């Protein structure tokens, strides 16, 4: 089993050609976390003198300091230092899921080339932290996986065409289940499809720390002073948000949207953390990671869909054993807002969802 790692990397230079030092952003992130330049230098493996030199080199690039040090109060980032940390967070939030997906494709292709008998499990799924935990755990367990992050619509198209073995979807628990189920109904086989549960998870409003704009209801999103960062059209989260707004009589186009739409939950949270948006709708883990407030609005089932023939072939035996194991369920349960109670449970669509019984 081969492991491919692809990490986003970026560079910045001035018009005169002066470049930021190589370890600077890592150093700034560590300062932000520790409040101390000495502690930050130790954390990234640099001497204090070398770290101080990097900050002085960076000051030459921007013409202003990136750090303010106060006797007895440690170190704090200046606005330009905060902006560099934000840029790094946003790059990682936007690109990491796509790079992880590409890495699993490369791993699968190498495995096929080296071993004629290697047949990776092919999963097309919308991105989520439970899926990311599964990807990492399968790699550690040397279970071959070909994972592609796709919208639920695209994942279902792939499942129906035979381009993947399992498609990842999510449906809200409660009154909105029927609305979202109807959206996918024409691509579902109520008799032959099988649901393999991963986790229940919470989605909600992601807000600046302390909720300074006092956003407390969905109706507040219509206020002209509120800027909202959206997910891209076609994503499962965007469909869910639109259904929630419609249920409350709120017109989507009346919300003051940012000029961009993000591809991941982490990117939405990073955008709010930067101050460029007041609110987003996303999962809980990235909100907690960036120190944001999170107001839960809906709990949903995240699950995989497969044809019963794939299930009965025995190809999913190792996956099911992993999903049902205490170790994996424990990891899922550590994710903020995730509940692994159903993890590894297999059901028919009518058994799993009331909307499928109508």
N, C-alpha and C positions, 0 to 999 in steps of 0.2 A: 504494500500500500504506500503510495506516494503522497506527500503533503506539500501543496503549493501555497505560498503566502504572498499576497500582493498588497503593499501598503501605499496609500496616497502620499505623495511628496511634492512640496511646492517650494519655489524660490521667489525672492523679491529683490529687485535692484533699483537704484535711483537712475535718473536720466543721465547722470554722469558715470554710471556703471558700477557704483558702489553696491555691494551685495550684503544682505543680512548674514551674520554668522550662522554656521550650520546648526548649532545646538540651541540657538536663541529661543525659539518658540517653546521647546521642551523646558528650558529654564524658566521662562515666564509662567508657563502652566504650573510648574512646581512652586514658584513664588506665590502665585495666587492661592495654591492649596495650603501652603505652610505658613505664609506671612513672614518668611525669613529668607534672606538671600543665602545665608550660610547653610541652612537646612535644605534649601532648594538645590544648591550646588552639590551637596552630598547625595541627594536623591537622584540626580542625573549623572553622577559620577564625574564631576568636574571639581577642580580645586577652586577655592574662593577667589584666588587671584585671577585665574583664567576666566571664571564666570564674570567677574567685575570688568575684565578686559572686553568680553563680548558685549556687555551692556554699553561700554564706552564706544565701541565700534558701531553699534546700532544707533547710538545717539548722533554720530556723524552722518549716518544715512538720513535720519529724519530731522536733524537740527533741533531736537528736543529730547529730554530724558524719557525713558520707558519705565522708570522705577523711581519712587520717592521713598527715601529711608529716613525714619524718624527715631531719634534716640529713645529707647525704652518702648517703642511701639512697632518695631519691626519694619517690614517693607511692604509697600503697596504699589500696584501697577498704576501708571498714568493712563489717561484716555487712549493714547496710541498703543500702549502696551496691552490694554484690554481689547483693543480692536484687532491686534495680531492674534490673540488667543481666540477671539470670536471667529476670525478667518479660518484658523486651523480647525476649530470645532465644526464649522459649517462645511468645510471641504471633506472632513472625515464622515460627517453625518450624511452627506449627499452621495459620496462615492463608495464608501465601505461596503454597503450591501451589494452593489453591482460588481465590485472587485471580488467579494467573497463568492458570488455566483460564478464569475469567470474562473476563479480558482478551482471550484469543484468540477467545472467542465474540463479543465486541463488535467486535473487529477484522474478523472474518469477516462479521458482519452489515453493518457499514459498507461493506465491500468489495462485498457483494452489492447494496447500495442504490445505490452510486455507479457501479458497472460491472455491466451486465447479463450480461457474459461471465465474470465472476469466479466460479470454482468452487473454494473452498478444499478442501484435502484434509482429510477428517474422520477424526480419530484418537481413539479411546477407549482409554485406557491407565492401568494402575496407575502411581502416581508413582514416579519414580526419577531419579537425577541424569543418567543418559544421556538420558532423555526430555527433561529440562529443558535439557540442552545442545542437543538437536535443536531444541526449540522456539525457543531463542534464535538459533541459527544460521539457521533458516529465516526468522525475522523479519529478520535482518541481510541475508539474500539476497533479501528481498522475495518469498518464496514463500508464498502464502496458506495458512493453516492454521487449522482449527477443532479445537482440542484440548480434550478433556474428561477430567479425571482420574476414573477409575472403577476399581472392583475388577475383577480378571480375570473373575469370573463375570458382572458387569454388562456388561463390554466385549464378551464373547462373545455375550451376548443381543443387544446392539446390532448386532454384526456379522451375526448370523443373521437379524435383522429388517430389515437394510438401512439402519439408522440411522447406521452409520459405514462407512468404507472399509477401515479397519485397526483391529485390536484388539491391544493390548499385553499380553503374558503373560510369565511366567518359569517355567522348569522347572529343577530341580537336576540337576547332572551326577552320575551314579553310581547307587547303589542306591535312592535315593528317587525317581528319575525315574518309575518305573512307578506308584508310589503317587499322585503328583500328576497324572500323565497320566490315570490312571483317573478322577480327580475331574472332569476336563474332557471326557472321551471322548464323552459323548452330545451335545456341542455342537460337535464337530469333524467335518469332512468330509475323510476321509483321501485321497480322490481329487482333490478340487477345491481344497482349501485350500493356500496357499503360505506358507512361512516366510521372513520377511525378517529376518535377524539384525541386532541392534544391538550387543550387547556381552556378554561374559562378565563377571560381577561376583561379589564375595564378600559373604556375609552371615555374621554371627557375633555373639559376645557383646560388648556395649558395657559397659565397666567404668570405675569411678573411676580417676584416675591412680594408678599404682602397685599397683592391684588390692588395696586394703587388706583386703577381705573374703576374699581368697584363693579366689576362684571359679575353678576350673580345669577342671571337667568339667560336663556336663549334670546329673549326679547332685547336684552342689552346689546346684542350683537348688531342691532339695527341703528344704534346711536352713531351720529356722524363723527364723533370723536374717537371711535374705536376702529383700529386697523386690524384686520384678521388675515393671517397667512393660511392659505388653503393647500390641501393635497391636490394632485393632478386629477383631471376628469377620468373616470373609469376605474379609479382605485376603489377598493371596497370601503375604505374609510370615507371617501368623498360621497359615495352612494348612501352610506349610513347617515352622514350629516345632512344631505339633501332630504332624505326621508324624514329625519327628525324635524327639520325646519318646516317642511310641508305639513307635518302633523300639528305643528303649533301655529300654522298660518303665517309663517315668515317667508317672504320672498327672498330667494338666494341673491338676486341681483341688487337687493337693497342693502346688502352688507358691504361695507367699505373694504374691499380686498386689496392686498398688496399687489405689486406689479408682477410678482413671480409666483409660481406654484411649485411646491416641493414634492419630492418623490418618496420620502420616507418619514416615519414618525420622528426619528431623531433630528432630521433636518428642520421639521416644523418647530420642535422645541429649541433648537439652536437659533432659529430666526427670532423667536420670542425672547430668548436670553440676550440677544444682541441689542434689543430695544427697537428693532425695526418693525416689530408688530406688537400689538397689545395682547393678542389672544390667538390661539390655534386650537385645533381639535385633533387629539392624538392619544396614543397609549401612555400609561403612567410611567414606565421605567425611564424614558429619556427626560421627562419633566423632573423626576427626582434627581437624575444625574446632574442636570444643570442648575439645581437648586431653585426650581420654579414651584409655584403653587399649582395644585391639580385639583379640579373639581369634577368628580366622576358623574357621568350622565347615563351610561348604559353598560351593562355587562353582556358579553357575547361569547358564543362557543366558537373556538377556532378548531378546525378539524380537517382531516384529509378525506377525500372521496376517491374510491377505487372501484373497479368492476369486481364482482364476486369471483370471476374466474381467476383473477390475480390473487385474491385472498386464498382461494382453495388450492392454488398451485403450490403453496408453501413458501413462495418467494419472500413473504413478509414476516416469516416466523421470527427471525432475528430482530427485526424492527419492533415487532410487538413485544418481544421479551424485554427489549431495552425500554420501551415506553412504560411497561408495567413494573419495571424495577424501582426499588426504593431510592436508589441513587439518583436516577434521572428525575423522578417525581420530586425529590427533595430540591434539586436544582431549580426546577420550574417554580416551586413554591417560594423560592427566595426572590423571584422577580416581583417587584412591586405591582400589585393589582392582578397577579396571576394565581389561579386556583387549579391544581392538578387533579382534582377529585375524580374526573372522568378519564384521565389520561390512559390510553391503551384500550379503552372500551370500544367494542365493535357493535354497531347497530345497523339496521336498515334505515332508510330515510324516514319512513312513517314511524318507526320506533323512536327515532331521535327528535323529530320535529313535528309538532302538532299541525303546522301548515301543510305538511306532506300527506296528511290523512284526509284532507278535504276533497 
